[in-house]
Amino acid sequence: MSRRTRRPRPTRPATPATCPCGLPAAYDDCCGRLHRGQAPAATAEQLMRSRYSAFAVGDEAYLLRSCHPTTRAPGAGPDPGPRWVRLEILGTTGGSAFHTTGTVEFRAHYTQGGRTGSLHENSRFVRHEGTWVYLDGVTED
């Protein structure tokens, strides 16, 4: 009688039940569908939220896809150090379905090495080939 050995199944990163972006929705129904390519971001703010979530779940491929080609840096994915814990949207300009540019000012909170911190940035977004992409950002103190 032969014994079958089970092959290990590839593991997928655990997905959070609620979306890291802060909206009251499940990750799979919110930013997860953008990460999987099932829907594009409808606004600059939605793209900002999905990029934050990509940092939180470690989705480097989405971070690269959602950057403008002129500012995309290969390998500029999530830093394994900080654990992103909360996103605050502080303000937006433009960035709707009727605009071609937009900005999102945000504060992203993290923990690292037992310490808390935050990143405050004003990000610029543009439509590239009909899709919202991250262009660049200016960090604030």
PARO-164927 format. One record per atom (N, C-alpha, C): x, y, z; residue number from 1; residue in one letter. Coordinates in pm, 1 decimal. Example, Ala and Ser with C-alpha at 12.3 -4.5 7.8 and 13.67 -1.06 7.14 Angstrom:
residues 2
> x_y_z_i_aa
> 1319.0_-569.0_780.0_1_a .
> 1230.0_-450.0_780.0_1_a .
> 1320.0_-330.0_780.0_1_a .
> 1285.0_-225.0_708.0_2_s .
> 1367.0_-106.0_714.0_2_s .
> 1290.0_3.0_787.0_2_s .
end
This chain:
residues 141
> x_y_z_i_aa
> 84.4_-116.2_0.0_1_m .
> 0.0_0.0_0.0_1_m .
> 89.8_123.6_0.0_1_m .
> 64.6_212.9_-92.2_2_s .
> 147.3_332.3_-98.1_2_s .
> 85.3_443.7_-13.8_2_s .
> 172.3_522.2_38.6_3_r .
> 126.4_636.2_119.0_3_r .
> 136.7_761.4_35.3_3_r .
> 32.1_836.9_41.7_4_r .
> 34.9_965.3_-28.4_4_r .
> 85.0_1072.1_66.9_4_r .
> 167.5_1154.7_13.4_5_t .
> 211.5_1268.1_94.0_5_t .
> 142.4_1391.8_41.0_5_t .
> 104.1_1473.7_131.3_6_r .
> 38.3_1598.5_92.1_6_r .
> 143.2_1702.2_57.9_6_r .
> 117.4_1765.6_-52.0_7_r .
> 204.6_1876.0_-89.5_7_r .
> 159.2_1999.1_-13.2_7_r .
> 254.4_2076.1_34.8_8_p .
> 213.0_2197.9_105.1_8_p .
> 146.1_2294.0_8.1_8_p .
> 39.2_2352.3_52.6_9_r .
> -30.5_2452.2_-28.2_9_r .
> 40.5_2585.3_-13.6_9_r .
> 44.4_2661.5_-122.3_10_p .
> 105.7_2794.3_-109.5_10_p .
> 23.8_2878.2_-12.0_10_p .
> 93.5_2953.0_68.3_11_t .
> 22.5_3036.7_164.4_11_t .
> 2.6_3174.9_106.6_11_t .
> -112.2_3231.3_135.8_12_r .
> -142.8_3367.7_95.9_12_r .
> -137.1_3453.7_220.2_12_r .
> -97.9_3578.7_205.8_13_p .
> -99.3_3664.7_323.1_13_p .
> -241.9_3677.0_374.8_13_p .
> -254.6_3681.0_504.9_14_a .
> -386.9_3696.6_564.6_14_a .
> -442.8_3833.2_526.9_14_a .
> -569.0_3836.1_491.2_15_t .
> -632.6_3963.5_459.9_15_t .
> -715.9_4005.7_579.7_15_t .
> -712.3_4132.7_610.2_16_p .
> -788.4_4179.9_725.2_16_p .
> -938.8_4173.3_697.4_16_p .
> -1016.8_4154.5_803.4_17_a .
> -1162.6_4150.1_789.4_17_a .
> -1215.9_4287.7_750.8_17_a .
> -1171.1_4391.2_819.1_18_t .
> -1213.5_4526.8_784.8_18_t .
> -1102.4_4592.5_704.2_18_t .
> -1139.9_4685.1_620.9_19_c .
> -1041.8_4746.1_533.0_19_c .
> -949.2_4839.8_610.9_19_c .
> -818.3_4829.5_588.7_20_p .
> -723.5_4918.2_656.1_20_p .
> -744.5_5065.9_623.3_20_p .
> -811.9_5097.0_510.9_21_c .
> -826.4_5236.3_468.5_21_c .
> -915.3_5318.5_560.5_21_c .
> -988.4_5253.4_650.2_22_g .
> -1069.9_5326.7_746.1_22_g .
> -1216.9_5336.3_711.9_22_g .
> -1255.2_5297.6_591.7_23_l .
> -1396.8_5298.9_556.8_23_l .
> -1465.9_5178.2_620.7_23_l .
> -1594.0_5189.6_652.6_24_p .
> -1664.2_5079.5_720.7_24_p .
> -1705.7_4969.2_622.9_24_p .
> -1608.3_4899.3_568.8_25_a .
> -1635.0_4792.2_473.0_25_a .
> -1531.2_4683.3_491.6_25_a .
> -1562.9_4564.6_444.5_26_a .
> -1467.5_4453.7_446.6_26_a .
> -1357.9_4481.6_344.5_26_a .
> -1237.0_4440.3_374.4_27_y .
> -1123.7_4461.0_284.8_27_y .
> -1153.3_4407.5_145.1_27_y .
> -1206.9_4284.9_136.3_28_d .
> -1233.4_4223.9_5.3_28_d .
> -1330.7_4305.9_-78.3_28_d .
> -1425.1_4373.2_-14.5_29_d .
> -1524.9_4453.3_-86.1_29_d .
> -1480.7_4597.5_-108.7_29_d .
> -1376.9_4640.0_-41.2_30_c .
> -1331.3_4779.8_-48.8_30_c .
> -1202.0_4784.3_-130.5_30_c .
> -1090.5_4801.4_-67.0_31_c .
> -962.1_4813.5_-137.9_31_c .
> -914.3_4682.5_-198.5_31_c .
> -956.4_4570.9_-144.0_32_g .
> -913.6_4441.5_-196.9_32_g .
> -950.2_4423.3_-342.8_32_g .
> -1069.2_4470.5_-382.2_33_r .
> -1109.0_4454.2_-522.7_33_r .
> -1024.3_4540.7_-614.9_33_r .
> -975.7_4656.2_-566.7_34_l .
> -884.5_4737.6_-646.2_34_l .
> -748.7_4668.8_-655.9_34_l .
> -702.1_4613.0_-545.7_35_h .
> -573.3_4542.2_-544.7_35_h .
> -575.5_4423.7_-640.6_35_h .
> -689.4_4355.1_-649.0_36_r .
> -701.2_4238.7_-737.6_36_r .
> -727.4_4278.0_-882.7_36_r .
> -744.8_4407.0_-911.0_37_g .
> -769.1_4453.5_-1046.7_37_g .
> -913.0_4436.3_-1092.0_37_g .
> -1004.9_4416.7_-999.4_38_q .
> -1145.7_4398.9_-1034.2_38_q .
> -1216.8_4530.4_-1059.2_38_q .
> -1157.9_4640.7_-1014.9_39_a .
> -1216.8_4772.9_-1034.6_39_a .
> -1106.0_4877.1_-1025.6_39_a .
> -1119.2_4985.5_-1101.1_40_p .
> -1023.2_5095.8_-1087.3_40_p .
> -1071.8_5193.0_-978.8_40_p .
> -981.3_5272.3_-928.7_41_a .
> -1019.5_5376.5_-833.3_41_a .
> -1101.0_5482.1_-906.9_41_a .
> -1215.9_5518.3_-851.1_42_a .
> -1303.9_5616.4_-914.3_42_a .
> -1260.5_5759.4_-885.8_42_a .
> -1187.4_5781.5_-777.1_43_t .
> -1143.9_5915.7_-738.0_43_t .
> -999.4_5909.4_-688.3_43_t .
> -937.8_6025.2_-677.2_44_a .
> -802.3_6031.6_-622.8_44_a .
> -801.7_5985.3_-476.9_44_a .
> -904.0_6021.5_-400.8_45_e .
> -910.0_5977.9_-261.0_45_e .
> -921.3_5826.0_-251.5_45_e .
> -1002.3_5765.6_-336.2_46_q .
> -1014.8_5619.7_-332.9_46_q .
> -880.5_5554.9_-366.5_46_q .
> -806.6_5613.2_-461.6_47_l .
> -674.3_5559.5_-492.8_47_l .
> -581.1_5575.6_-373.1_47_l .
> -586.4_5691.5_-306.2_48_m .
> -503.2_5713.2_-187.6_48_m .
> -533.4_5608.2_-81.5_48_m .
> -661.3_5585.8_-55.3_49_r .
> -700.8_5486.7_45.0_49_r .
> -651.9_5346.8_5.4_49_r .
> -664.4_5314.0_-122.7_50_s .
> -622.1_5180.7_-167.3_50_s .
> -470.5_5166.0_-159.4_50_s .
> -397.3_5272.6_-183.5_51_r .
> -251.7_5265.5_-172.0_51_r .
> -210.5_5249.3_-25.4_51_r .
> -276.9_5321.2_64.1_52_y .
> -249.4_5303.0_206.8_52_y .
> -274.4_5156.7_245.6_52_y .
> -388.4_5102.8_201.4_53_s .
> -420.7_4963.2_232.4_53_s .
> -316.0_4868.5_174.4_53_s .
> -264.6_4900.8_55.0_54_a .
> -160.6_4817.4_-5.7_54_a .
> -34.2_4819.1_80.2_54_a .
> 0.5_4933.5_137.0_55_f .
> 113.0_4938.8_229.7_55_f .
> 83.4_4853.1_352.4_55_f .
> -39.6_4861.9_403.0_56_a .
> -77.3_4788.4_524.1_56_a .
> -74.6_4637.6_503.6_56_a .
> -114.0_4590.3_385.9_57_v .
> -117.4_4445.0_361.4_57_v .
> 5.7_4395.2_285.1_57_v .
> 94.8_4485.6_245.0_58_g .
> 218.9_4446.4_178.2_58_g .
> 203.6_4412.3_30.9_58_g .
> 114.7_4480.9_-39.6_59_d .
> 90.6_4453.3_-181.7_59_d .
> 178.3_4543.5_-268.6_59_d .
> 303.3_4502.1_-287.4_60_e .
> 399.6_4581.8_-364.1_60_e .
> 358.6_4595.8_-510.0_60_e .
> 301.6_4491.4_-568.7_61_a .
> 261.5_4496.2_-709.7_61_a .
> 159.0_4606.4_-732.6_61_a .
> 62.7_4620.6_-642.6_62_y .
> -38.3_4725.2_-658.0_62_y .
> 24.8_4863.2_-643.1_62_y .
> 115.2_4876.7_-549.4_63_l .
> 181.8_5006.2_-530.2_63_l .
> 255.2_5048.1_-657.4_63_l .
> 319.2_4954.9_-724.1_64_l .
> 388.5_4987.4_-848.9_64_l .
> 289.1_5019.2_-960.8_64_l .
> 183.0_4939.0_-972.5_65_r .
> 82.4_4961.9_-1077.7_65_r .
> 10.9_5095.5_-1061.6_65_r .
> -3.9_5141.6_-938.9_66_s .
> -81.6_5263.2_-914.7_66_s .
> 3.8_5389.8_-912.1_66_s .
> 130.3_5378.4_-951.1_67_c .
> 220.2_5494.8_-962.2_67_c .
> 229.6_5539.3_-1107.5_67_c .
> 246.6_5668.9_-1126.8_68_h .
> 268.2_5721.8_-1260.9_68_h .
> 401.2_5667.5_-1313.6_68_h .
> 407.6_5629.7_-1441.6_69_p .
> 531.7_5572.1_-1496.3_69_p .
> 654.2_5661.1_-1480.7_69_p .
> 637.6_5793.4_-1480.4_70_t .
> 754.3_5881.6_-1470.4_70_t .
> 809.1_5891.5_-1328.5_70_t .
> 731.1_5853.0_-1229.3_71_t .
> 778.8_5861.2_-1090.7_71_t .
> 783.7_5725.5_-1023.4_71_t .
> 757.6_5620.1_-1097.8_72_r .
> 757.7_5483.4_-1043.6_72_r .
> 901.6_5438.6_-1022.3_72_r .
> 930.9_5396.2_-901.5_73_a .
> 1064.6_5346.1_-869.7_73_a .
> 1055.4_5196.2_-844.6_73_a .
> 1114.6_5113.8_-931.8_74_p .
> 1109.4_4968.9_-910.1_74_p .
> 1162.7_4932.9_-771.9_74_p .
> 1094.2_4844.0_-705.8_75_g .
> 1137.6_4801.2_-573.0_75_g .
> 1100.6_4897.7_-463.4_75_g .
> 1024.9_5001.9_-495.5_76_a .
> 984.9_5098.7_-393.5_76_a .
> 853.7_5055.6_-330.9_76_a .
> 853.7_4937.4_-275.7_77_g .
> 732.6_4882.6_-215.7_77_g .
> 725.9_4912.2_-68.0_77_g .
> 641.0_4838.4_-0.5_78_p .
> 623.4_4861.9_142.2_78_p .
> 750.2_4830.9_221.1_78_p .
> 777.4_4912.8_317.8_79_d .
> 889.7_4892.4_408.7_79_d .
> 844.3_4790.7_513.4_79_d .
> 920.7_4684.4_535.7_80_p .
> 876.0_4583.7_631.8_80_p .
> 878.1_4631.1_776.4_80_p .
> 936.0_4747.7_802.8_81_g .
> 947.8_4795.8_940.7_81_g .
> 819.5_4843.2_1004.8_81_g .
> 756.0_4946.7_952.4_82_p .
> 637.8_4998.7_1021.2_82_p .
> 514.4_4910.7_999.8_82_p .
> 427.3_4911.9_1100.1_83_r .
> 296.1_4848.1_1087.6_83_r .
> 195.3_4961.4_1082.3_83_r .
> 129.8_4976.0_967.2_84_w .
> 36.4_5086.0_945.1_84_w .
> -94.0_5056.0_1016.7_84_w .
> -139.0_5149.0_1100.5_85_v .
> -253.7_5120.9_1187.8_85_v .
> -375.6_5208.8_1164.4_85_v .
> -358.9_5326.4_1104.1_86_r .
> -475.3_5413.0_1085.9_86_r .
> -445.5_5521.2_983.3_86_r .
> -547.9_5553.1_903.8_87_l .
> -536.5_5657.6_802.2_87_l .
> -637.1_5767.5_831.3_87_l .
> -590.8_5890.4_825.0_88_e .
> -678.9_6007.9_835.8_88_e .
> -669.4_6085.8_705.7_88_e .
> -781.2_6110.4_641.9_89_i .
> -783.9_6198.8_525.7_89_i .
> -811.5_6338.5_579.6_89_i .
> -720.0_6431.3_556.3_90_l .
> -730.8_6566.3_610.5_90_l .
> -793.7_6663.9_512.0_90_l .
> -785.1_6635.1_383.8_91_g .
> -844.4_6723.2_283.9_91_g .
> -816.9_6673.4_143.4_91_g .
> -901.5_6718.5_50.7_92_t .
> -883.2_6682.9_-90.5_92_t .
> -912.4_6804.9_-176.8_92_t .
> -851.7_6807.9_-293.3_93_t .
> -887.3_6906.7_-395.5_93_t .
> -897.0_6831.8_-527.3_93_t .
> -998.5_6862.4_-605.8_94_g .
> -1017.0_6793.4_-733.4_94_g .
> -1028.8_6644.6_-711.5_94_g .
> -983.4_6568.8_-809.2_95_g .
> -975.2_6425.0_-794.1_95_g .
> -1104.2_6347.3_-812.5_95_g .
> -1208.8_6412.2_-863.2_96_s .
> -1335.0_6340.8_-883.6_96_s .
> -1339.8_6283.2_-1024.9_96_s .
> -1452.9_6225.7_-1058.8_97_a .
> -1471.7_6170.7_-1193.0_97_a .
> -1464.3_6279.0_-1300.5_97_a .
> -1479.3_6405.0_-1261.1_98_f .
> -1480.7_6516.1_-1355.9_98_f .
> -1345.8_6586.2_-1367.0_98_f .
> -1245.5_6540.9_-1292.4_99_h .
> -1114.6_6606.2_-1289.9_99_h .
> -1007.5_6517.6_-1354.1_99_h .
> -896.1_6581.6_-1388.2_100_t .
> -780.2_6506.9_-1438.0_100_t .
> -664.7_6510.3_-1338.6_100_t .
> -675.5_6595.6_-1236.9_101_t .
> -574.8_6602.6_-1130.9_101_t .
> -646.4_6612.3_-997.1_101_t .
> -573.9_6581.9_-892.7_102_g .
> -629.5_6595.1_-758.8_102_g .
> -520.8_6582.6_-655.2_102_g .
> -549.3_6631.0_-536.6_103_t .
> -456.9_6615.2_-424.6_103_t .
> -532.7_6555.0_-307.5_103_t .
> -459.2_6482.8_-225.2_104_v .
> -514.3_6427.1_-101.8_104_v .
> -411.8_6451.8_7.3_104_v .
> -453.5_6524.9_109.5_105_e .
> -368.4_6544.4_226.3_105_e .
> -410.9_6440.7_329.5_105_e .
> -313.4_6369.0_383.9_106_f .
> -345.8_6262.0_477.8_106_f .
> -241.3_6252.0_587.6_106_f .
> -279.6_6182.1_691.7_107_r .
> -186.2_6144.8_797.9_107_r .
> -202.1_5993.8_816.9_107_r .
> -92.9_5921.0_800.8_108_a .
> -93.0_5775.9_817.7_108_a .
> -18.6_5742.7_946.7_108_a .
> -85.6_5672.6_1035.4_109_h .
> -28.8_5638.6_1166.0_109_h .
> 30.3_5497.9_1162.0_109_h .
> 141.1_5480.0_1232.5_110_y .
> 209.3_5351.3_1234.0_110_y .
> 270.9_5324.5_1369.4_110_y .
> 310.0_5199.0_1389.8_111_t .
> 392.7_5160.5_1503.6_111_t .
> 516.1_5091.5_1447.6_111_t .
> 627.5_5112.0_1515.7_112_q .
> 752.6_5048.3_1474.6_112_q .
> 843.1_5040.0_1595.7_112_q .
> 888.9_4920.6_1624.5_113_g .
> 979.5_4903.2_1737.6_113_g .
> 919.6_4949.1_1869.3_113_g .
> 789.6_4930.0_1887.0_114_g .
> 723.5_4969.9_2011.1_114_g .
> 691.9_5117.8_2020.9_114_g .
> 722.0_5193.5_1918.3_115_r .
> 693.9_5337.6_1918.4_115_r .
> 587.0_5369.5_1815.6_115_r .
> 513.4_5476.4_1841.2_116_t .
> 412.6_5521.3_1745.7_116_t .
> 465.9_5640.7_1668.4_116_t .
> 413.1_5659.3_1549.9_117_g .
> 452.5_5773.2_1468.1_117_g .
> 347.4_5797.0_1361.4_117_g .
> 371.0_5899.1_1281.6_118_s .
> 278.6_5926.8_1171.8_118_s .
> 353.5_5991.2_1056.4_118_s .
> 296.4_5974.5_939.4_119_l .
> 346.6_6035.0_817.3_119_l .
> 238.7_6129.2_767.6_119_l .
> 272.7_6256.9_750.3_120_h .
> 178.8_6358.1_701.9_120_h .
> 225.3_6397.8_562.1_120_h .
> 137.5_6377.3_463.1_121_e .
> 176.9_6403.6_325.2_121_e .
> 62.7_6466.9_248.1_121_e .
> 99.0_6550.2_152.9_122_n .
> 4.3_6603.5_55.1_122_n .
> 43.4_6539.3_-78.0_122_n .
> -40.2_6445.9_-123.9_123_s .
> -9.4_6366.9_-243.0_123_s .
> -79.4_6422.6_-365.2_123_s .
> -10.2_6414.9_-479.9_124_r .
> -69.4_6456.7_-607.5_124_r .
> -102.3_6333.0_-690.6_124_r .
> -220.4_6338.6_-752.8_125_f .
> -268.4_6230.1_-836.5_125_f .
> -309.1_6285.8_-971.7_125_f .
> -291.3_6206.8_-1076.1_126_v .
> -331.1_6245.7_-1211.5_126_v .
> -396.7_6126.2_-1278.9_126_v .
> -471.6_6156.4_-1382.4_127_r .
> -523.8_6048.3_-1465.7_127_r .
> -418.9_6017.5_-1571.7_127_r .
> -387.1_5891.5_-1583.3_128_h .
> -291.4_5845.1_-1684.3_128_h .
> -361.1_5733.6_-1760.8_128_h .
> -379.4_5756.3_-1891.0_129_e .
> -450.5_5660.4_-1975.7_129_e .
> -586.0_5624.4_-1915.8_129_e .
> -653.6_5726.5_-1860.8_130_g .
> -789.0_5710.0_-1808.0_130_g .
> -799.3_5658.4_-1666.3_130_g .
> -686.8_5630.7_-1601.2_131_t .
> -687.1_5572.9_-1466.7_131_t .
> -614.9_5665.5_-1369.2_131_t .
> -668.4_5677.3_-1247.7_132_w .
> -600.9_5755.8_-1144.9_132_w .
> -471.3_5687.4_-1104.9_132_w .
> -362.2_5765.5_-1096.1_133_v .
> -233.3_5715.8_-1049.0_133_v .
> -171.0_5819.1_-955.6_133_v .
> -85.5_5770.9_-867.8_134_y .
> -10.3_5856.0_-775.6_134_y .
> 105.7_5918.0_-852.7_134_y .
> 118.6_6049.4_-844.1_135_l .
> 228.3_6119.7_-912.7_135_l .
> 344.9_6142.9_-816.1_135_l .
> 319.1_6214.3_-707.3_136_d .
> 422.5_6241.3_-607.9_136_d .
> 357.3_6302.2_-484.7_136_d .
> 438.4_6329.6_-386.0_137_g .
> 385.4_6388.4_-264.3_137_g .
> 490.4_6468.1_-189.3_137_g .
> 441.4_6559.2_-107.7_138_v .
> 527.4_6640.5_-23.3_138_v .
> 494.0_6607.5_120.2_138_v .
> 595.2_6563.5_195.3_139_t .
> 572.8_6531.8_335.7_139_t .
> 579.6_6658.5_418.1_139_t .
> 494.8_6661.1_518.4_140_e .
> 487.0_6775.0_610.4_140_e .
> 544.2_6731.0_745.1_140_e .
> 581.6_6827.6_825.9_141_d .
> 628.4_6795.9_962.3_141_d .
> 514.3_6802.0_1060.2_141_d .
end
